[in-house]
């Protein structure tokens, strides 16, 4: 599932590498989803199945909002893109 999400992000126009040659948004979002799975102690597949429950927890007003805001909202943005991917592909 991780590879399909990576392809989805690339197809959506997200960058793999910054102009300076460093990993960019695609890599960062995958890393963030890995971290969320670690925090929740679930697999990517379980996250996909429960995205409708987990996403609101990391969003504004959710009980894990502070985690969602990490790194200028990168965590919640990664979750939102993963949710979009799940809705469109599963």
Phi, psi and omega in degrees: 000326181300317180294322179293322177295320177300314179298318178302313180297317179297316179297332178279355177099006178287146185276144176269326186224138176285165177304333179274000176095005179272157176301142184243210190303316182303309180297317182298314181295321177297316178299320180294319179294320175303316182294318178298317178299322177295312180300319183273351183057049180222166177272169175301320180295320178292323176298316180300316181296326185251018184301326181293340178265319187282318182307311181299333180294328182267353182274174179304127180090350180280163183288350177240026182306320181299322176291322179297331182277351184306144176053054178057046177070017181298325182294309181292325178294321176297317178297320179297316179293324177294320176299316177301316179300313181299313181299319184279336190240349182240000000 
